[in-house]
Amino acid sequence: MRIYDTIIIGAGPGGLTSAVYAASEGLDTLVIEKSRLGGQAYSSAAIENFLGYNKISGKQLTNRAVKQAKDFGAEFVNDNVLDIMRIEHDRFAIIGQFDIYYTKTVVLALGVQYKTLDADGIDNFIGKNVHYGDNVLDKARTCKNKHVYIVGGANSAGQAAVYLSKYASQVSIIIRGHSIEKSMSAYLIQQINGISNIDIQTKCTVKSFEGGNKLDRIVINNNGQDNEICDCEHMFMFIGAKPSTYFLNNILDLDGEGFIITNRNQETSIAGIFAVGDIVSGSVKRIATAVGSAAIAVSGIHSFIANIPIDK
Ligand SMILES: Cc1cc2nc3c(=O)[nH]c(=O)nc-3n(C[C@H](O)[C@H](O)[C@H](O)COP(=O)(O)OP(=O)(O)OC[C@H]3O[C@@H](n4cnc5c(N)ncnc54)[C@H](O)[C@@H]3O)c2cc1C
């Protein structure tokens, strides 16, 4: 039975940084990712605030990080982790959908998943021409010369609008509040203001999605009063996210929203299990936070392994 020094669950920026630090510091390291490597950051069209890069796409950053981790010896496997069990005082079993993996320590870098929009008819069009945030890069070309709507007022929505404006004839951002100033970075607002084919519709909500095989129209409610029917050929939604900790409910201490509670060393309520990045309670949802917390966690892994009692 192979026992890794550490198993990292999730290959977003937090997981990939953990892999780079762990493997480069001589730890036998496995990364388990259930879907695409890179996590949320992969879908960012242009990251402009990560140290050392004026502009880098999430895909480029991911490819570099994966190569870096693999060059240091980290291994990767595609699996969906369903459970974690402590099987002896010095090891954990990670139960995946396809296999069971053994390790002395665990790094939870599970990130978050997009919240879904509650509107009539939406389910008929998801994956056709209605998408949650992580599909912008893949779908941009299909938006050429079309009117595209984006729901959401945070940076991810702003970045998507800037990117899609190069393809679409018009990009309309729909927000519930009366301005994007509270939720979006100033540099992005400035960019958006300078792009003629982006408009922002404030105090609006999407009530329903209509069409045949694909979405043709949306009904937008304006300020709780008038309903307006608008032709809509593509819709992207960035309406917040929830933690991916459904399988950890009875295992670890979570906060009221399901985020993992850690101490300042990224240790969870179980010794030997660490958490990093967006999944951490109270974390700032940024790539740099994921990177920084991963460096702290790997330092803790060394101490934990060094102090595992030999006879118990
Ligand atoms: C469109 C967009 C643009 C962004 N732009 C920026 C930006 O410009 N600058 C910035 O600083 N931040 C940006 N962010 C935020 C940033 O991407 C996140 O803060 C960061 O990705 C968090 O990293 P993470 O590793 O904690 O989690 P995530 O990136 O969410 O990665 C978590 C990974 O864990 C995997 N996973 C979850 N559960 C399991 C399981 N049970 N088994 C196996 N794998 C699992 C998921 O599939 C996912 O790949 C952006 C986010 C989005 C969506």
The ligand as a Tripos MOL2 file, in Angstrom:
@<TRIPOS>MOLECULE
LIG
   53    58     1     0     0
SMALL
NO_CHARGES

@<TRIPOS>ATOM
      1 C1        -13.9510   34.0620  -13.7960 C.3       1 LIG1
      2 C2        -13.0860   34.2860  -12.5640 C.ar      1 LIG1
      3 C3        -12.0780   35.2430  -12.5950 C.ar      1 LIG1
      4 C4        -11.2620   35.4450  -11.4930 C.ar      1 LIG1
      5 N1        -10.2700   36.3770  -11.5740 N.ar      1 LIG1
      6 C5         -9.4350   36.5640  -10.5230 C.ar      1 LIG1
      7 C6         -8.3610   37.5150  -10.6080 C.ar      1 LIG1
      8 O1         -8.1960   38.2060  -11.6260 O.2       1 LIG1
      9 N2         -7.5390   37.6390   -9.5340 N.ar      1 LIG1
     10 C7         -7.7110   36.9190   -8.3880 C.ar      1 LIG1
     11 O2         -6.8980   37.0600   -7.4600 O.2       1 LIG1
     12 N3         -8.7270   36.0170   -8.2760 N.ar      1 LIG1
     13 C8         -9.5870   35.8320   -9.3020 C.ar      1 LIG1
     14 N4        -10.6250   34.9400   -9.2020 N.ar      1 LIG1
     15 C9        -10.7850   34.1980   -7.9290 C.3       1 LIG1
     16 C10        -9.7880   33.0260   -7.8970 C.3       1 LIG1
     17 O3         -9.8520   32.3050   -9.1220 O.3       1 LIG1
     18 C11       -10.0920   32.1100   -6.7160 C.3       1 LIG1
     19 O4         -9.9660   32.8630   -5.5230 O.3       1 LIG1
     20 C12        -9.1250   30.9330   -6.6850 C.3       1 LIG1
     21 O5         -9.2650   30.1320   -7.8570 O.3       1 LIG1
     22 C13        -9.3500   30.0550   -5.4520 C.3       1 LIG1
     23 O6         -8.4750   28.9660   -5.5380 O.3       1 LIG1
     24 P1         -8.7620   27.6190   -4.7400 P.3       1 LIG1
     25 O7         -7.6330   26.7160   -5.0910 O.co2     1 LIG1
     26 O8         -9.0080   27.9170   -3.3250 O.co2     1 LIG1
     27 O9        -10.1430   27.0370   -5.3000 O.3       1 LIG1
     28 P2        -10.6850   26.7430   -6.7600 P.3       1 LIG1
     29 O10       -10.0070   27.5640   -7.7670 O.co2     1 LIG1
     30 O11       -12.1670   26.8560   -6.6430 O.co2     1 LIG1
     31 O12       -10.2910   25.2140   -7.0110 O.3       1 LIG1
     32 C14       -10.8720   24.1650   -6.2690 C.3       1 LIG1
     33 C15       -10.7220   22.8580   -7.0440 C.3       1 LIG1
     34 O13       -11.0890   21.7750   -6.1990 O.3       1 LIG1
     35 C16       -11.7770   20.8090   -6.9660 C.3       1 LIG1
     36 N5        -12.6010   19.9840   -6.0920 N.ar      1 LIG1
     37 C17       -13.6220   20.4100   -5.2940 C.ar      1 LIG1
     38 N6        -14.1500   19.3770   -4.6170 N.ar      1 LIG1
     39 C18       -13.4490   18.2610   -4.9820 C.ar      1 LIG1
     40 C19       -13.5510   16.8900   -4.6210 C.ar      1 LIG1
     41 N7        -14.4780   16.4350   -3.7390 N.pl3     1 LIG1
     42 N8        -12.6840   16.0170   -5.1890 N.ar      1 LIG1
     43 C20       -11.7370   16.4410   -6.0780 C.ar      1 LIG1
     44 N9        -11.6110   17.7450   -6.4550 N.ar      1 LIG1
     45 C21       -12.4550   18.6460   -5.9160 C.ar      1 LIG1
     46 C22       -12.6010   21.6540   -7.9270 C.3       1 LIG1
     47 O14       -12.9910   20.8950   -9.0780 O.3       1 LIG1
     48 C23       -11.6200   22.7880   -8.2660 C.3       1 LIG1
     49 O15       -10.8530   22.4920   -9.4130 O.3       1 LIG1
     50 C24       -11.4670   34.7030  -10.2980 C.ar      1 LIG1
     51 C25       -12.4900   33.7460  -10.2660 C.ar      1 LIG1
     52 C26       -13.3030   33.5280  -11.3850 C.ar      1 LIG1
     53 C27       -14.4020   32.5010  -11.3280 C.3       1 LIG1
@<TRIPOS>BOND
     1     1     2 1
     2     2     3 ar
     3     2    52 ar
     4     3     4 ar
     5     4     5 ar
     6     4    50 ar
     7     5     6 ar
     8     6     7 ar
     9     6    13 1
    10     7     8 2
    11     7     9 ar
    12     9    10 ar
    13    10    11 2
    14    10    12 ar
    15    12    13 ar
    16    13    14 ar
    17    14    15 1
    18    14    50 ar
    19    15    16 1
    20    16    17 1
    21    16    18 1
    22    18    19 1
    23    18    20 1
    24    20    21 1
    25    20    22 1
    26    22    23 1
    27    23    24 1
    28    24    25 2
    29    24    26 1
    30    24    27 1
    31    27    28 1
    32    28    29 2
    33    28    30 1
    34    28    31 1
    35    31    32 1
    36    32    33 1
    37    33    34 1
    38    33    48 1
    39    34    35 1
    40    35    36 1
    41    35    46 1
    42    36    37 ar
    43    36    45 ar
    44    37    38 ar
    45    38    39 ar
    46    39    40 ar
    47    39    45 ar
    48    40    41 1
    49    40    42 ar
    50    42    43 ar
    51    43    44 ar
    52    44    45 ar
    53    46    47 1
    54    46    48 1
    55    48    49 1
    56    50    51 ar
    57    51    52 ar
    58    52    53 1
@<TRIPOS>SUBSTRUCTURE
     1 LIG1         1 GROUP 0 **** ****
